[in-house]
Amino acid sequence: MSRLTDLIAQVRAKDPQIGADLDKEFKVLSSRLPFGLNFEPHHPEVVELPQRLIRKGDKVRILPERGLL
């Protein structure tokens, strides 16, 4: 984030009001960002793994025959 804060400081040097507004918004956004490992909620059976071989017990999606849809 150092690069971003440096750029905000450069903007503040040229236009103090815009620099202050950017700094305020940056602090709001950076306080909401989770740090560390982030796991997005998902359904494992929906995630496609095209190179993985199917094994016993795997949930699979069976596509309709070509031309039916």
N, CA, C and O atoms as a GROMACS GRO file, in nm:
protein
  276
    1MET      N    1   0.082  -0.119   0.000
    1MET     CA    2   0.000   0.000   0.000
    1MET      C    3   0.086   0.126   0.000
    1MET      O    4   0.035   0.236  -0.016
    2SER      N    5   0.212   0.110   0.017
    2SER     CA    6   0.304   0.222   0.024
    2SER      C    7   0.300   0.304  -0.105
    2SER      O    8   0.302   0.427  -0.100
    3ARG      N    9   0.294   0.237  -0.218
    3ARG     CA   10   0.290   0.307  -0.347
    3ARG      C   11   0.164   0.393  -0.356
    3ARG      O   12   0.169   0.507  -0.403
    4LEU      N   13   0.054   0.338  -0.313
    4LEU     CA   14  -0.072   0.412  -0.318
    4LEU      C   15  -0.069   0.534  -0.225
    4LEU      O   16  -0.115   0.641  -0.262
    5THR      N   17  -0.015   0.517  -0.107
    5THR     CA   18  -0.007   0.631  -0.014
    5THR      C   19   0.090   0.737  -0.067
    5THR      O   20   0.068   0.856  -0.045
    6ASP      N   21   0.196   0.695  -0.135
    6ASP     CA   22   0.287   0.792  -0.197
    6ASP      C   23   0.216   0.872  -0.305
    6ASP      O   24   0.234   0.994  -0.315
    7LEU      N   25   0.135   0.805  -0.385
    7LEU     CA   26   0.061   0.875  -0.490
    7LEU      C   27  -0.041   0.972  -0.431
    7LEU      O   28  -0.061   1.082  -0.482
    8ILE      N   29  -0.105   0.931  -0.324
    8ILE     CA   30  -0.201   1.021  -0.257
    8ILE      C   31  -0.128   1.143  -0.201
    8ILE      O   32  -0.180   1.254  -0.207
    9ALA      N   33  -0.008   1.123  -0.149
    9ALA     CA   34   0.071   1.236  -0.098
    9ALA      C   35   0.109   1.331  -0.211
    9ALA      O   36   0.109   1.453  -0.191
   10GLN      N   37   0.141   1.278  -0.328
   10GLN     CA   38   0.173   1.363  -0.444
   10GLN      C   39   0.051   1.444  -0.486
   10GLN      O   40   0.062   1.563  -0.518
   11VAL      N   41  -0.065   1.381  -0.486
   11VAL     CA   42  -0.188   1.453  -0.521
   11VAL      C   43  -0.217   1.560  -0.417
   11VAL      O   44  -0.256   1.671  -0.451
   12ARG      N   45  -0.197   1.527  -0.289
   12ARG     CA   46  -0.222   1.623  -0.182
   12ARG      C   47  -0.131   1.745  -0.196
   12ARG      O   48  -0.171   1.857  -0.163
   13ALA      N   49  -0.008   1.726  -0.245
   13ALA     CA   50   0.085   1.838  -0.264
   13ALA      C   51   0.034   1.933  -0.372
   13ALA      O   52   0.055   2.054  -0.363
   14LYS      N   53  -0.032   1.878  -0.473
   14LYS     CA   54  -0.082   1.962  -0.583
   14LYS      C   55  -0.220   2.020  -0.552
   14LYS      O   56  -0.248   2.136  -0.584
   15ASP      N   57  -0.306   1.940  -0.489
   15ASP     CA   58  -0.441   1.985  -0.455
   15ASP      C   59  -0.479   1.925  -0.320
   15ASP      O   60  -0.519   1.809  -0.312
   16PRO      N   61  -0.467   2.004  -0.214
   16PRO     CA   62  -0.491   1.952  -0.079
   16PRO      C   63  -0.631   1.892  -0.058
   16PRO      O   64  -0.646   1.792   0.012
   17GLN      N   65  -0.732   1.952  -0.118
   17GLN     CA   66  -0.869   1.903  -0.097
   17GLN      C   67  -0.888   1.765  -0.159
   17GLN      O   68  -0.944   1.676  -0.095
   18ILE      N   69  -0.844   1.747  -0.283
   18ILE     CA   70  -0.857   1.616  -0.348
   18ILE      C   71  -0.771   1.512  -0.275
   18ILE      O   72  -0.814   1.398  -0.258
   19GLY      N   73  -0.652   1.552  -0.233
   19GLY     CA   74  -0.566   1.461  -0.158
   19GLY      C   75  -0.631   1.414  -0.028
   19GLY      O   76  -0.623   1.296   0.008
   20ALA      N   77  -0.695   1.507   0.041
   20ALA     CA   78  -0.763   1.472   0.167
   20ALA      C   79  -0.881   1.379   0.140
   20ALA      O   80  -0.905   1.284   0.215
   21ASP      N   81  -0.956   1.407   0.033
   21ASP     CA   82  -1.070   1.321  -0.001
   21ASP      C   83  -1.024   1.180  -0.037
   21ASP      O   84  -1.083   1.082   0.007
   22LEU      N   85  -0.918   1.172  -0.118
   22LEU     CA   86  -0.865   1.040  -0.156
   22LEU      C   87  -0.815   0.964  -0.034
   22LEU      O   88  -0.838   0.844  -0.020
   23ASP      N   89  -0.745   1.034   0.054
   23ASP     CA   90  -0.692   0.970   0.174
   23ASP      C   91  -0.805   0.917   0.263
   23ASP      O   92  -0.796   0.808   0.318
   24LYS      N   93  -0.911   0.996   0.274
   24LYS     CA   94  -1.027   0.954   0.355
   24LYS      C   95  -1.090   0.828   0.296
   24LYS      O   96  -1.119   0.733   0.369
   25GLU      N   97  -1.111   0.826   0.164
   25GLU     CA   98  -1.171   0.709   0.099
   25GLU      C   99  -1.079   0.587   0.108
   25GLU      O  100  -1.126   0.475   0.127
   26PHE      N  101  -0.949   0.610   0.094
   26PHE     CA  102  -0.852   0.501   0.104
   26PHE      C  103  -0.857   0.436   0.242
   26PHE      O  104  -0.854   0.314   0.255
   27LYS      N  105  -0.865   0.519   0.346
   27LYS     CA  106  -0.870   0.465   0.482
   27LYS      C  107  -0.998   0.385   0.506
   27LYS      O  108  -0.996   0.283   0.574
   28VAL      N  109  -1.110   0.432   0.449
   28VAL     CA  110  -1.236   0.359   0.464
   28VAL      C  111  -1.225   0.223   0.396
   28VAL      O  112  -1.262   0.121   0.454
   29LEU      N  113  -1.174   0.221   0.272
   29LEU     CA  114  -1.164   0.095   0.198
   29LEU      C  115  -1.061   0.001   0.259
   29LEU      O  116  -1.084  -0.120   0.266
   30SER      N  117  -0.948   0.054   0.303
   30SER     CA  118  -0.844  -0.034   0.357
   30SER      C  119  -0.884  -0.092   0.492
   30SER      O  120  -0.834  -0.198   0.531
   31SER      N  121  -0.972  -0.025   0.564
   31SER     CA  122  -1.017  -0.081   0.692
   31SER      C  123  -1.114  -0.197   0.671
   31SER      O  124  -1.130  -0.280   0.760
   32ARG      N  125  -1.178  -0.204   0.554
   32ARG     CA  126  -1.273  -0.312   0.526
   32ARG      C  127  -1.207  -0.433   0.464
   32ARG      O  128  -1.265  -0.542   0.465
   33LEU      N  129  -1.088  -0.418   0.411
   33LEU     CA  130  -1.023  -0.530   0.343
   33LEU      C  131  -0.978  -0.636   0.442
   33LEU      O  132  -0.909  -0.605   0.539
   34PRO      N  133  -1.016  -0.761   0.418
   34PRO     CA  134  -0.965  -0.868   0.504
   34PRO      C  135  -0.822  -0.902   0.464
   34PRO      O  136  -0.788  -0.906   0.346
   35PHE      N  137  -0.739  -0.927   0.562
   35PHE     CA  138  -0.601  -0.963   0.534
   35PHE      C  139  -0.580  -1.110   0.567
   35PHE      O  140  -0.653  -1.167   0.648
   36GLY      N  141  -0.482  -1.170   0.505
   36GLY     CA  142  -0.455  -1.312   0.526
   36GLY      C  143  -0.524  -1.396   0.420
   36GLY      O  144  -0.552  -1.348   0.310
   37LEU      N  145  -0.552  -1.519   0.454
   37LEU     CA  146  -0.620  -1.607   0.360
   37LEU      C  147  -0.767  -1.570   0.351
   37LEU      O  148  -0.835  -1.557   0.453
   38ASN      N  149  -0.814  -1.552   0.230
   38ASN     CA  150  -0.954  -1.518   0.208
   38ASN      C  151  -1.022  -1.631   0.134
   38ASN      O  152  -0.977  -1.672   0.027
   39PHE      N  153  -1.128  -1.681   0.191
   39PHE     CA  154  -1.202  -1.789   0.128
   39PHE      C  155  -1.338  -1.737   0.085
   39PHE      O  156  -1.416  -1.689   0.167
   40GLU      N  157  -1.365  -1.746  -0.044
   40GLU     CA  158  -1.494  -1.704  -0.093
   40GLU      C  159  -1.592  -1.820  -0.078
   40GLU      O  160  -1.556  -1.935  -0.101
   41PRO      N  161  -1.715  -1.789  -0.039
   41PRO     CA  162  -1.813  -1.898  -0.027
   41PRO      C  163  -1.842  -1.958  -0.165
   41PRO      O  164  -1.858  -1.884  -0.262
   42HIS      N  165  -1.847  -2.087  -0.174
   42HIS     CA  166  -1.873  -2.154  -0.300
   42HIS      C  167  -1.930  -2.292  -0.274
   42HIS      O  168  -1.926  -2.342  -0.161
   43HIS      N  169  -1.983  -2.352  -0.376
   43HIS     CA  170  -2.032  -2.489  -0.369
   43HIS      C  171  -1.927  -2.577  -0.435
   43HIS      O  172  -1.907  -2.566  -0.556
   44PRO      N  173  -1.860  -2.663  -0.361
   44PRO     CA  174  -1.752  -2.744  -0.419
   44PRO      C  175  -1.795  -2.825  -0.541
   44PRO      O  176  -1.715  -2.847  -0.632
   45GLU      N  177  -1.920  -2.868  -0.544
   45GLU     CA  178  -1.962  -2.950  -0.658
   45GLU      C  179  -1.982  -2.866  -0.785
   45GLU      O  180  -2.000  -2.922  -0.893
   46VAL      N  181  -1.979  -2.734  -0.773
   46VAL     CA  182  -1.997  -2.648  -0.889
   46VAL      C  183  -1.862  -2.610  -0.951
   46VAL      O  184  -1.856  -2.572  -1.067
   47VAL      N  185  -1.756  -2.619  -0.875
   47VAL     CA  186  -1.623  -2.581  -0.923
   47VAL      C  187  -1.574  -2.685  -1.024
   47VAL      O  188  -1.566  -2.804  -0.993
   48GLU      N  189  -1.543  -2.638  -1.145
   48GLU     CA  190  -1.497  -2.729  -1.249
   48GLU      C  191  -1.346  -2.752  -1.238
   48GLU      O  192  -1.270  -2.656  -1.222
   49LEU      N  193  -1.305  -2.875  -1.248
   49LEU     CA  194  -1.164  -2.913  -1.246
   49LEU      C  195  -1.138  -2.996  -1.371
   49LEU      O  196  -1.137  -3.119  -1.364
   50PRO      N  197  -1.118  -2.932  -1.486
   50PRO     CA  198  -1.112  -3.005  -1.613
   50PRO      C  199  -0.997  -3.104  -1.626
   50PRO      O  200  -1.010  -3.202  -1.699
   51GLN      N  201  -0.886  -3.084  -1.560
   51GLN     CA  202  -0.771  -3.174  -1.574
   51GLN      C  203  -0.772  -3.287  -1.471
   51GLN      O  204  -0.687  -3.376  -1.478
   52ARG      N  205  -0.864  -3.284  -1.378
   52ARG     CA  206  -0.868  -3.384  -1.271
   52ARG      C  207  -0.945  -3.507  -1.316
   52ARG      O  208  -1.053  -3.495  -1.375
   53LEU      N  209  -0.891  -3.624  -1.290
   53LEU     CA  210  -0.959  -3.748  -1.324
   53LEU      C  211  -1.072  -3.774  -1.225
   53LEU      O  212  -1.062  -3.739  -1.107
   54ILE      N  213  -1.180  -3.834  -1.273
   54ILE     CA  214  -1.293  -3.866  -1.187
   54ILE      C  215  -1.259  -3.989  -1.103
   54ILE      O  216  -1.207  -4.088  -1.154
   55ARG      N  217  -1.289  -3.980  -0.972
   55ARG     CA  218  -1.264  -4.092  -0.881
   55ARG      C  219  -1.394  -4.134  -0.815
   55ARG      O  220  -1.492  -4.059  -0.814
   56LYS      N  221  -1.395  -4.252  -0.761
   56LYS     CA  222  -1.512  -4.304  -0.692
   56LYS      C  223  -1.548  -4.210  -0.578
   56LYS      O  224  -1.463  -4.170  -0.499
   57GLY      N  225  -1.676  -4.175  -0.570
   57GLY     CA  226  -1.724  -4.085  -0.465
   57GLY      C  227  -1.733  -3.940  -0.508
   57GLY      O  228  -1.793  -3.859  -0.437
   58ASP      N  229  -1.676  -3.904  -0.624
   58ASP     CA  230  -1.683  -3.767  -0.672
   58ASP      C  231  -1.825  -3.735  -0.719
   58ASP      O  232  -1.895  -3.821  -0.772
   59LYS      N  233  -1.866  -3.611  -0.698
   59LYS     CA  234  -1.992  -3.566  -0.754
   59LYS      C  235  -1.963  -3.515  -0.894
   59LYS      O  236  -1.871  -3.435  -0.914
   60VAL      N  237  -2.040  -3.560  -0.990
   60VAL     CA  238  -2.017  -3.517  -1.128
   60VAL      C  239  -2.145  -3.458  -1.185
   60VAL      O  240  -2.256  -3.486  -1.138
   61ARG      N  241  -2.127  -3.377  -1.285
   61ARG     CA  242  -2.240  -3.319  -1.356
   61ARG      C  243  -2.248  -3.388  -1.491
   61ARG      O  244  -2.152  -3.387  -1.568
   62ILE      N  245  -2.362  -3.448  -1.520
   62ILE     CA  246  -2.379  -3.518  -1.646
   62ILE      C  247  -2.448  -3.422  -1.742
   62ILE      O  248  -2.560  -3.376  -1.716
   63LEU      N  249  -2.382  -3.392  -1.851
   63LEU     CA  250  -2.436  -3.300  -1.950
   63LEU      C  251  -2.536  -3.372  -2.040
   63LEU      O  252  -2.522  -3.492  -2.064
   64PRO      N  253  -2.637  -3.300  -2.090
   64PRO     CA  254  -2.729  -3.363  -2.184
   64PRO      C  255  -2.657  -3.393  -2.316
   64PRO      O  256  -2.554  -3.333  -2.345
   65GLU      N  257  -2.712  -3.483  -2.393
   65GLU     CA  258  -2.652  -3.516  -2.521
   65GLU      C  259  -2.647  -3.392  -2.609
   65GLU      O  260  -2.732  -3.304  -2.599
   66ARG      N  261  -2.547  -3.387  -2.694
   66ARG     CA  262  -2.531  -3.271  -2.783
   66ARG      C  263  -2.653  -3.257  -2.873
   66ARG      O  264  -2.705  -3.356  -2.925
   67GLY      N  265  -2.697  -3.134  -2.890
   67GLY     CA  266  -2.809  -3.105  -2.978
   67GLY      C  267  -2.944  -3.108  -2.911
   67GLY      O  268  -3.044  -3.070  -2.973
   68LEU      N  269  -2.953  -3.152  -2.786
   68LEU     CA  270  -3.082  -3.157  -2.718
   68LEU      C  271  -3.124  -3.022  -2.660
   68LEU      O  272  -3.243  -2.997  -2.645
   69LEU      N  273  -3.030  -2.937  -2.629
   69LEU     CA  274  -3.064  -2.805  -2.574
   69LEU      C  275  -3.069  -2.700  -2.679
   69LEU      O  276  -3.096  -2.584  -2.649
   0.00000   0.00000   0.00000
